[in-house]
Amino acid sequence: MGSSEALTRDQLLLTPEEAARALRVGRTTVYALMKIGELRAVYIGRSCRLSVAELERYVSRLEALRPGAKHRLDHPGAGRSTTDSAPDTSPSP
């Protein structure tokens, strides 16, 4: 049994860092997935946590993707809204 299996088996909620270890991805990837809505976090006060059930739901959705389908993080600008970009200040013709 690996450490990530023991970690998720005994805990109901995981920190983003623990979730990243369980998914074997980087911490920033977990935060990016939360930002675009692929992972839904719960907040207890100011503490952010991810349920084991949410991680299992996410992995099930990945498995259900058809082969060759791109993940939302694979697209340039994923998770960014158009309001994040600088306004167009070019002179009009």
MMTF fields as JSON, N, C-alpha, C and O atoms, coordinates in Angstrom:
{
  "mmtfVersion": "1.0.0",
  "mmtfProducer": "UNKNOWN",
  "numBonds": 371,
  "numAtoms": 372,
  "numGroups": 93,
  "numChains": 1,
  "numModels": 1,
  "chainsPerModel": [1],
  "groupsPerChain": [93],
  "chainIdList": ["A"],
  "bondAtomList": [4, 2, 8, 6, 12, 10, 16, 14, 20, 18, 24, 22, 28, 26, 32, 30, 36, 34, 40, 38, 44, 42, 48, 46, 52, 50, 56, 54, 60, 58, 64, 62, 68, 66, 72, 70, 76, 74, 80, 78, 84, 82, 88, 86, 92, 90, 96, 94, 100, 98, 104, 102, 108, 106, 112, 110, 116, 114, 120, 118, 124, 122, 128, 126, 132, 130, 136, 134, 140, 138, 144, 142, 148, 146, 152, 150, 156, 154, 160, 158, 164, 162, 168, 166, 172, 170, 176, 174, 180, 178, 184, 182, 188, 186, 192, 190, 196, 194, 200, 198, 204, 202, 208, 206, 212, 210, 216, 214, 220, 218, 224, 222, 228, 226, 232, 230, 236, 234, 240, 238, 244, 242, 248, 246, 252, 250, 256, 254, 260, 258, 264, 262, 268, 266, 272, 270, 276, 274, 280, 278, 284, 282, 288, 286, 292, 290, 296, 294, 300, 298, 304, 302, 308, 306, 312, 310, 316, 314, 320, 318, 324, 322, 328, 326, 332, 330, 336, 334, 340, 338, 344, 342, 348, 346, 352, 350, 356, 354, 360, 358, 364, 362, 368, 366],
  "bondOrderList": [1, 1, 1, 1, 1, 1, 1, 1, 1, 1, 1, 1, 1, 1, 1, 1, 1, 1, 1, 1, 1, 1, 1, 1, 1, 1, 1, 1, 1, 1, 1, 1, 1, 1, 1, 1, 1, 1, 1, 1, 1, 1, 1, 1, 1, 1, 1, 1, 1, 1, 1, 1, 1, 1, 1, 1, 1, 1, 1, 1, 1, 1, 1, 1, 1, 1, 1, 1, 1, 1, 1, 1, 1, 1, 1, 1, 1, 1, 1, 1, 1, 1, 1, 1, 1, 1, 1, 1, 1, 1, 1, 1],
  "groupList": [{"groupName": "MET", "atomNameList": ["N", "CA", "C", "O"], "elementList": ["N", "C", "C", "O"], "formalChargeList": [0, 0, 0, 0], "bondAtomList": [1, 0, 2, 1, 3, 2], "bondOrderList": [1, 1, 2], "singleLetterCode": "M", "chemCompType": "L-PEPTIDE LINKING"}, {"groupName": "GLY", "atomNameList": ["N", "CA", "C", "O"], "elementList": ["N", "C", "C", "O"], "formalChargeList": [0, 0, 0, 0], "bondAtomList": [1, 0, 2, 1, 3, 2], "bondOrderList": [1, 1, 2], "singleLetterCode": "G", "chemCompType": "PEPTIDE LINKING"}, {"groupName": "SER", "atomNameList": ["N", "CA", "C", "O"], "elementList": ["N", "C", "C", "O"], "formalChargeList": [0, 0, 0, 0], "bondAtomList": [1, 0, 2, 1, 3, 2], "bondOrderList": [1, 1, 2], "singleLetterCode": "S", "chemCompType": "L-PEPTIDE LINKING"}, {"groupName": "GLU", "atomNameList": ["N", "CA", "C", "O"], "elementList": ["N", "C", "C", "O"], "formalChargeList": [0, 0, 0, 0], "bondAtomList": [1, 0, 2, 1, 3, 2], "bondOrderList": [1, 1, 2], "singleLetterCode": "E", "chemCompType": "L-PEPTIDE LINKING"}, {"groupName": "ALA", "atomNameList": ["N", "CA", "C", "O"], "elementList": ["N", "C", "C", "O"], "formalChargeList": [0, 0, 0, 0], "bondAtomList": [1, 0, 2, 1, 3, 2], "bondOrderList": [1, 1, 2], "singleLetterCode": "A", "chemCompType": "L-PEPTIDE LINKING"}, {"groupName": "LEU", "atomNameList": ["N", "CA", "C", "O"], "elementList": ["N", "C", "C", "O"], "formalChargeList": [0, 0, 0, 0], "bondAtomList": [1, 0, 2, 1, 3, 2], "bondOrderList": [1, 1, 2], "singleLetterCode": "L", "chemCompType": "L-PEPTIDE LINKING"}, {"groupName": "THR", "atomNameList": ["N", "CA", "C", "O"], "elementList": ["N", "C", "C", "O"], "formalChargeList": [0, 0, 0, 0], "bondAtomList": [1, 0, 2, 1, 3, 2], "bondOrderList": [1, 1, 2], "singleLetterCode": "T", "chemCompType": "L-PEPTIDE LINKING"}, {"groupName": "ARG", "atomNameList": ["N", "CA", "C", "O"], "elementList": ["N", "C", "C", "O"], "formalChargeList": [0, 0, 0, 0], "bondAtomList": [1, 0, 2, 1, 3, 2], "bondOrderList": [1, 1, 2], "singleLetterCode": "R", "chemCompType": "L-PEPTIDE LINKING"}, {"groupName": "ASP", "atomNameList": ["N", "CA", "C", "O"], "elementList": ["N", "C", "C", "O"], "formalChargeList": [0, 0, 0, 0], "bondAtomList": [1, 0, 2, 1, 3, 2], "bondOrderList": [1, 1, 2], "singleLetterCode": "D", "chemCompType": "L-PEPTIDE LINKING"}, {"groupName": "GLN", "atomNameList": ["N", "CA", "C", "O"], "elementList": ["N", "C", "C", "O"], "formalChargeList": [0, 0, 0, 0], "bondAtomList": [1, 0, 2, 1, 3, 2], "bondOrderList": [1, 1, 2], "singleLetterCode": "Q", "chemCompType": "L-PEPTIDE LINKING"}, {"groupName": "PRO", "atomNameList": ["N", "CA", "C", "O"], "elementList": ["N", "C", "C", "O"], "formalChargeList": [0, 0, 0, 0], "bondAtomList": [1, 0, 2, 1, 3, 2], "bondOrderList": [1, 1, 2], "singleLetterCode": "P", "chemCompType": "L-PEPTIDE LINKING"}, {"groupName": "VAL", "atomNameList": ["N", "CA", "C", "O"], "elementList": ["N", "C", "C", "O"], "formalChargeList": [0, 0, 0, 0], "bondAtomList": [1, 0, 2, 1, 3, 2], "bondOrderList": [1, 1, 2], "singleLetterCode": "V", "chemCompType": "L-PEPTIDE LINKING"}, {"groupName": "TYR", "atomNameList": ["N", "CA", "C", "O"], "elementList": ["N", "C", "C", "O"], "formalChargeList": [0, 0, 0, 0], "bondAtomList": [1, 0, 2, 1, 3, 2], "bondOrderList": [1, 1, 2], "singleLetterCode": "Y", "chemCompType": "L-PEPTIDE LINKING"}, {"groupName": "LYS", "atomNameList": ["N", "CA", "C", "O"], "elementList": ["N", "C", "C", "O"], "formalChargeList": [0, 0, 0, 0], "bondAtomList": [1, 0, 2, 1, 3, 2], "bondOrderList": [1, 1, 2], "singleLetterCode": "K", "chemCompType": "L-PEPTIDE LINKING"}, {"groupName": "ILE", "atomNameList": ["N", "CA", "C", "O"], "elementList": ["N", "C", "C", "O"], "formalChargeList": [0, 0, 0, 0], "bondAtomList": [1, 0, 2, 1, 3, 2], "bondOrderList": [1, 1, 2], "singleLetterCode": "I", "chemCompType": "L-PEPTIDE LINKING"}, {"groupName": "CYS", "atomNameList": ["N", "CA", "C", "O"], "elementList": ["N", "C", "C", "O"], "formalChargeList": [0, 0, 0, 0], "bondAtomList": [1, 0, 2, 1, 3, 2], "bondOrderList": [1, 1, 2], "singleLetterCode": "C", "chemCompType": "L-PEPTIDE LINKING"}, {"groupName": "HIS", "atomNameList": ["N", "CA", "C", "O"], "elementList": ["N", "C", "C", "O"], "formalChargeList": [0, 0, 0, 0], "bondAtomList": [1, 0, 2, 1, 3, 2], "bondOrderList": [1, 1, 2], "singleLetterCode": "H", "chemCompType": "L-PEPTIDE LINKING"}],
  "groupTypeList": [0, 1, 2, 2, 3, 4, 5, 6, 7, 8, 9, 5, 5, 5, 6, 10, 3, 3, 4, 4, 7, 4, 5, 7, 11, 1, 7, 6, 6, 11, 12, 4, 5, 0, 13, 14, 1, 3, 5, 7, 4, 11, 12, 14, 1, 7, 2, 15, 7, 5, 2, 11, 4, 3, 5, 3, 7, 12, 11, 2, 7, 5, 3, 4, 5, 7, 10, 1, 4, 13, 16, 7, 5, 8, 16, 10, 1, 4, 1, 7, 2, 6, 6, 8, 2, 4, 10, 8, 6, 2, 10, 2, 10],
  "groupIdList": [1, 2, 3, 4, 5, 6, 7, 8, 9, 10, 11, 12, 13, 14, 15, 16, 17, 18, 19, 20, 21, 22, 23, 24, 25, 26, 27, 28, 29, 30, 31, 32, 33, 34, 35, 36, 37, 38, 39, 40, 41, 42, 43, 44, 45, 46, 47, 48, 49, 50, 51, 52, 53, 54, 55, 56, 57, 58, 59, 60, 61, 62, 63, 64, 65, 66, 67, 68, 69, 70, 71, 72, 73, 74, 75, 76, 77, 78, 79, 80, 81, 82, 83, 84, 85, 86, 87, 88, 89, 90, 91, 92, 93],
  "secStructList": [7, 7, 2, 2, 2, 2, 2, 2, 2, 2, 7, 1, 3, 3, 7, 2, 2, 2, 2, 2, 2, 2, 2, 6, 1, 7, 2, 2, 2, 2, 2, 2, 2, 2, 2, 6, 6, 1, 1, 7, 7, 3, 3, 3, 6, 6, 3, 3, 3, 3, 3, 2, 2, 2, 2, 2, 2, 2, 2, 2, 2, 2, 2, 2, 1, 7, 6, 6, 7, 7, 7, 4, 4, 4, 1, 6, 6, 6, 6, 7, 7, 4, 4, 4, 1, 7, 7, 7, 7, 7, 7, 7, 7],
  "xCoordList": [0.847, 0.0, 0.892, 1.774, 0.683, 1.471, 1.033, -0.044, 1.873, 1.547, 0.321, -0.425, 0.083, -1.106, -2.37, -3.415, -2.298, -3.462, -3.808, -4.978, -2.799, -3.03, -3.529, -4.363, -3.03, -3.407, -4.886, -5.575, -5.389, -6.782, -7.74, -8.911, -7.303, -8.187, -8.655, -9.797, -7.804, -8.12, -8.661, -9.124, -8.616, -9.018, -10.208, -10.311, -11.103, -12.268, -11.95, -12.382, -11.188, -10.814, -9.299, -8.585, -8.827, -7.39, -7.041, -7.851, -5.851, -5.354, -5.038, -4.895, -4.923, -4.529, -3.193, -3.009, -2.268, -0.977, -1.143, -0.517, -1.996, -2.248, -2.988, -2.709, -3.926, -4.658, -3.699, -3.82, -2.749, -1.759, -0.934, -0.666, -0.53, 0.233, -0.618, -0.128, -1.897, -2.779, -2.985, -3.048, -3.09, -3.28, -1.966, -1.951, -0.863, 0.482, 0.655, 1.172, 0.199, 0.391, 0.97, 1.081, 1.331, 1.86, 0.77, -0.398, 1.166, 0.243, -0.404, -1.598, 0.366, -0.194, -1.219, -2.149, -1.067, -2.07, -3.388, -4.449, -3.337, -4.56, -5.242, -6.457, -4.468, -5.059, -5.642, -6.698, -4.976, -5.501, -6.807, -7.742, -6.878, -8.109, -9.244, -10.398, -8.92, -9.933, -10.407, -11.599, -9.489, -9.836, -10.778, -11.689, -10.569, -11.423, -12.657, -13.463, -12.814, -14.02, -13.98, -15.001, -12.831, -12.714, -12.685, -13.141, -12.156, -12.172, -12.901, -12.598, -13.863, -14.631, -14.138, -14.213, -13.644, -13.113, -14.204, -15.2, -14.001, -14.848, -13.965, -12.759, -14.582, -13.845, -14.365, -15.571, -13.451, -13.753, -12.991, -11.776, -13.74, -13.071, -12.286, -12.846, -11.013, -10.161, -9.388, -8.605, -9.603, -8.886, -9.599, -10.807, -8.833, -9.347, -9.065, -7.942, -10.101, -9.942, -10.66, -11.604, -10.206, -10.833, -11.248, -10.466, -12.478, -12.943, -12.368, -12.089, -12.203, -11.739, -12.749, -12.368, -14.043, -15.087, -14.943, -15.192, -14.543, -14.344, -13.176, -13.253, -12.109, -10.966, -11.365, -10.974, -12.142, -12.605, -13.522, -13.444, -14.389, -15.276, -14.446, -14.732, -13.426, -12.567, -11.861, -11.826, -11.304, -10.608, -11.587, -11.243, -12.794, -13.807, -14.149, -14.325, -14.244, -14.524, -13.371, -13.603, -12.144, -10.994, -11.026, -10.745, -11.37, -11.436, -12.54, -12.429, -13.604, -14.734, -14.482, -15.196, -13.47, -13.159, -12.791, -12.117, -13.235, -12.876, -11.378, -10.785, -10.774, -9.335, -8.99, -9.693, -7.922, -7.469, -8.125, -7.741, -9.114, -9.779, -8.833, -8.092, -8.872, -8.012, -8.691, -9.913, -7.897, -8.377, -8.431, -7.701, -9.279, -9.422, -8.111, -7.886, -7.239, -5.957, -5.001, -4.003, -5.287, -4.417, -4.606, -3.779, -5.689, -5.975, -5.319, -5.357, -4.715, -4.12, -5.179, -6.288, -4.833, -5.757, -6.836, -7.817, -6.688, -7.719, -7.901, -6.932, -9.142, -9.449, -9.359, -9.673, -8.946, -8.837, -10.08, -10.598, -10.548, -11.703, -11.213, -10.059, -12.076, -11.681, -11.452, -10.809, -11.959, -11.739, -10.337, -9.905, -9.609, -8.245, -7.274, -6.173, -7.642, -6.729, -6.759, -7.726, -5.704, -5.605, -6.558, -6.785, -7.111, -8.024, -7.295, -6.104, -8.019, -7.451, -7.337, -8.34, -6.086, -5.855, -5.365, -4.912, -5.459, -4.993, -5.942, -7.151, -5.373, -6.239, -7.194, -6.83, -8.415, -9.381, -9.12, -8.622, -9.462, -9.162, -9.987, -9.84],
  "yCoordList": [-1.173, 0.0, 1.235, 1.351, 2.162, 3.376, 4.407, 4.299, 5.414, 6.444, 7.25, 7.683, 7.469, 8.219, 7.415, 7.997, 6.074, 5.248, 5.341, 5.479, 5.266, 5.359, 6.748, 6.895, 7.749, 9.119, 9.337, 9.906, 8.9, 9.151, 8.172, 8.506, 7.015, 6.023, 6.46, 6.191, 7.121, 7.478, 8.891, 9.248, 9.696, 11.086, 11.389, 10.873, 12.236, 12.643, 13.859, 13.942, 14.804, 16.023, 16.133, 15.797, 16.61, 16.753, 18.205, 18.945, 18.605, 19.912, 19.833, 18.731, 20.965, 20.912, 20.188, 19.502, 20.338, 19.661, 18.149, 17.401, 17.693, 16.263, 15.725, 14.618, 16.506, 16.1, 15.973, 15.051, 16.899, 16.841, 15.566, 14.918, 15.203, 13.954, 12.746, 11.816, 12.752, 11.627, 11.484, 10.369, 12.622, 12.601, 12.492, 12.273, 12.646, 12.637, 13.744, 13.532, 14.937, 16.139, 17.21, 17.01, 18.32, 19.417, 20.178, 20.153, 20.85, 21.655, 22.741, 23.004, 23.372, 24.437, 23.889, 24.601, 22.632, 22.014, 21.871, 22.128, 21.465, 21.341, 22.704, 22.804, 23.756, 25.091, 25.542, 26.175, 25.227, 25.586, 24.84, 25.422, 23.577, 22.8, 23.371, 23.383, 23.839, 24.472, 25.779, 26.086, 26.534, 27.83, 27.684, 28.495, 26.666, 26.498, 25.657, 25.41, 25.215, 24.498, 22.997, 22.329, 22.452, 21.006, 20.284, 19.146, 20.935, 20.412, 21.424, 22.617, 20.949, 21.833, 21.669, 20.589, 22.743, 22.738, 23.11, 23.737, 22.716, 23.168, 24.028, 23.806, 24.997, 25.905, 25.784, 25.822, 25.64, 25.642, 26.839, 26.795, 27.906, 29.155, 29.603, 29.738, 29.831, 30.22, 29.039, 29.199, 27.86, 26.67, 26.029, 25.795, 25.755, 25.127, 23.637, 23.223, 22.824, 21.373, 20.754, 21.333, 19.581, 18.81, 17.465, 16.801, 17.067, 15.773, 14.656, 14.837, 13.512, 12.328, 11.986, 11.578, 12.152, 11.874, 12.793, 12.367, 14.052, 14.987, 14.54, 14.623, 14.072, 13.578, 12.338, 12.192, 11.45, 10.26, 10.643, 10.039, 11.638, 12.119, 12.669, 12.387, 13.448, 14.038, 12.947, 13.009, 11.956, 10.873, 10.078, 9.679, 9.843, 9.13, 9.895, 9.298, 11.222, 12.047, 11.963, 11.92, 11.939, 11.811, 10.475, 10.408, 9.412, 8.088, 8.013, 7.258, 8.79, 8.76, 9.574, 9.413, 10.445, 11.221, 10.281, 9.271, 10.623, 9.784, 9.914, 10.956, 8.879, 8.918, 10.089, 10.356, 10.765, 11.876, 13.197, 14.23, 13.195, 14.442, 15.267, 14.73, 16.54, 17.446, 17.842, 17.981, 18.016, 18.502, 20.023, 20.632, 20.639, 22.095, 22.802, 23.907, 22.204, 22.835, 22.775, 23.497, 21.925, 21.801, 22.939, 23.128, 23.699, 24.786, 26.077, 26.385, 26.844, 28.109, 29.025, 29.13, 29.683, 30.62, 29.952, 30.602, 28.664, 27.952, 28.595, 28.904, 28.793, 29.34, 30.842, 31.415, 31.494, 32.946, 33.553, 33.075, 34.594, 35.287, 36.425, 36.841, 36.919, 38.0, 39.291, 40.202, 39.398, 40.613, 40.67, 41.726, 39.549, 39.532, 40.177, 40.556, 40.312, 40.857, 42.382, 42.99, 42.978, 44.429, 44.991, 44.364, 46.165, 46.741, 47.117, 47.425, 47.086, 47.43, 48.948, 49.661, 49.433, 50.871, 51.318, 52.45, 50.415, 50.782, 51.819, 51.777, 52.758, 53.774, 53.156, 52.238, 53.666, 53.126, 53.717, 54.836, 52.952, 53.408, 54.587, 55.07],
  "zCoordList": [0.0, 0.0, 0.0, 0.851, -0.936, -1.036, -0.025, 0.562, 0.178, 1.166, 0.774, 1.652, -0.536, -0.948, -0.683, -0.391, -0.779, -0.478, 1.002, 1.358, 1.864, 3.299, 3.667, 4.56, 2.992, 3.256, 3.002, 3.849, 1.861, 1.513, 2.184, 2.364, 2.55, 3.144, 4.532, 4.904, 5.295, 6.67, 6.825, 7.908, 5.789, 5.916, 5.014, 3.901, 5.517, 4.75, 3.885, 2.735, 4.447, 3.729, 3.653, 4.597, 2.508, 2.272, 1.982, 1.422, 2.358, 1.94, 0.456, -0.075, -0.232, -1.646, -1.851, -2.857, -0.905, -1.017, -0.917, -1.669, 0.021, 0.154, -1.071, -1.533, -1.59, -2.793, -3.976, -4.782, -4.076, -5.153, -5.048, -6.059, -3.842, -3.665, -4.035, -4.675, -3.636, -3.944, -5.456, -5.974, -6.16, -7.619, -8.377, -9.589, -7.652, -8.245, -9.28, -10.377, -8.884, -9.692, -8.779, -7.569, -9.345, -8.553, -7.823, -8.214, -6.765, -5.971, -6.818, -6.678, -7.689, -8.526, -9.507, -9.886, -9.925, -10.796, -10.054, -10.624, -8.795, -7.998, -7.875, -8.044, -7.58, -7.472, -8.811, -8.84, -9.904, -11.228, -11.513, -12.063, -11.148, -11.338, -10.488, -10.916, -9.299, -8.454, -9.088, -9.066, -9.642, -10.228, -11.427, -11.598, -12.249, -13.43, -13.135, -14.032, -11.891, -11.505, -11.704, -11.536, -12.056, -12.225, -10.885, -10.78, -9.871, -8.507, -7.64, -7.68, -6.854, -5.976, -4.549, -3.963, -4.019, -2.655, -1.663, -2.02, -0.422, 0.673, 1.569, 1.68, 2.195, 3.061, 4.483, 4.725, 5.404, 6.821, 7.371, 7.562, 7.618, 7.946, 6.724, 5.636, 6.898, 5.776, 5.206, 4.269, 5.766, 5.311, 4.123, 4.152, 3.095, 1.88, 1.958, 2.246, 1.697, 1.712, 0.522, -0.016, 0.118, -0.962, -0.392, 0.289, -0.672, -0.168, -1.032, -2.217, -0.407, -1.126, -2.216, -3.313, -1.915, -2.911, -4.124, -5.252, -3.905, -5.022, -5.895, -7.121, -5.281, -6.06, -6.862, -8.02, -6.246, -6.966, -8.126, -9.196, -7.929, -8.994, -10.148, -11.311, -9.83, -10.857, -11.668, -12.896, -10.984, -11.682, -12.541, -13.653, -12.047, -12.842, -14.106, -15.168, -14.0, -15.181, -16.175, -17.383, -15.689, -16.59, -17.32, -18.516, -16.595, -17.205, -18.252, -19.218, -18.067, -18.993, -20.261, -21.251, -20.239, -21.446, -22.577, -22.373, -23.749, -24.895, -25.171, -24.891, -25.708, -25.988, -26.91, -27.884, -26.591, -27.411, -27.069, -27.618, -26.167, -25.791, -24.929, -24.105, -25.126, -24.371, -23.07, -23.009, -22.049, -20.767, -20.835, -21.618, -20.03, -20.057, -19.743, -20.238, -18.939, -18.634, -19.818, -19.839, -20.807, -21.97, -22.964, -23.857, -22.816, -23.752, -23.288, -22.096, -24.198, -23.823, -23.229, -23.753, -22.138, -21.52, -20.706, -20.343, -20.403, -19.641, -18.285, -17.592, -17.917, -16.614, -16.533, -15.49, -17.583, -17.564, -18.161, -19.171, -17.542, -18.108, -18.982, -18.883, -19.825, -20.721, -19.958, -20.48, -18.737, -17.951, -17.38, -16.917, -17.401, -16.897, -17.872, -17.472, -19.125, -20.1, -20.073, -19.613, -20.563, -20.597, -21.652, -22.686, -21.39, -22.375, -23.661, -23.647, -24.757, -26.059, -26.132, -26.133, -26.194, -26.24, -27.619, -27.786, -28.611, -29.947, -30.551, -30.321, -31.335, -31.944, -32.953, -33.688, -32.98, -33.931, -35.313, -35.432, -36.366, -37.741, -38.167, -39.29]
}
